[in-house]
């Protein structure tokens, strides 16, 4: 088992496996409009993190699915990261998760049963931490290792946090530091030491439970999580959904300490180039922004932090909730304003 390197069995890893935003947009452009379902409160229209269906005046069902290829070689850690990432979509809507189903695709003739069991047990451990069961699932024999979850949650229909509901003047708060994709690439190159690996695992397995605390706050207008499209890509989803311009202060954007040196050397996943090719025209950087900083902003984050658009008077309260929950990197990173749906970085 010590000789099994999960990352060598797959062509990509983590949320860096996502289809590039521009390609995904082209694929979905041909999709038919949803039929009129009045109780479907959130569908695919605003690129939100999960679908929301109203059950009654007090409850809405929130549902999502997320799965990917290994970002690390340790099976247990891979399972933990994939489960944390999937559950995050529920928190990113402001909901409370209630149940999960496992999505499993494994090369059964290549991977020992013990490694597959480690992956599943890693996912189960995170679900226990979140207080939800894995009630079932589906498995197939696949050429590459795939693991993830379908997750369902509940929330009040009036507390949904959509990408389209941000307001001009809102403060932007990011819950986790950037650089997960950078660290993962450094690991693949054999450059990551034990401290760097611990930082990678600590970030990607930290549950975004604070999302449930943000849901009741009327001052929190929009909420999403930063994953495969990087901070820029997911912030643009808010900008486009809400019809606003974002101003990002690069000096305030948190970068995981152990990732910065690698980022300055230009180390990072291929998803960075794909992301920038997809939406780079809508990102305007001041001359003071270094190339490595732009790349970090587009770095594919696996199980990344929550991105919050909140009224200025409640920004400090939101930050305190993050810090009290153990999110050391949580920071104000900018604001939203009236204007075209683009991002200005200075």
Secondary structure, DSSP 4 states (H G I P E B T S, - for coil): -TT--GGGGSSS-GGGGSPPHHHHHHHHHTSPPPP--TTEEE-STT--SSEEEE-SSS-EEEEEEEEE--SSS-HHHHHHHHHHHHHHHHHTTT-EEEEEEEEEEE-TTTS-HHHHHHHHHHHHHHHHHHT-EEEEEEEEE-SS-EEEEEEEEEE-GGG---GGG--TTPEEEE-S-B-HHHHHHHHHTT---HHHHHHHHHHHT---THHHHHHT-TTEEEEEE--TTHHHHHHHHHHHHHTEEEEE-GGGS-B-HHHHHHHHTT---THHHHHHHHHGGGEEE-TTS-HHHHHHHTPPPTT--EEEEE-GGGHHHHHHHHHHTT-TT-EEEEEEEESSS-EEE-
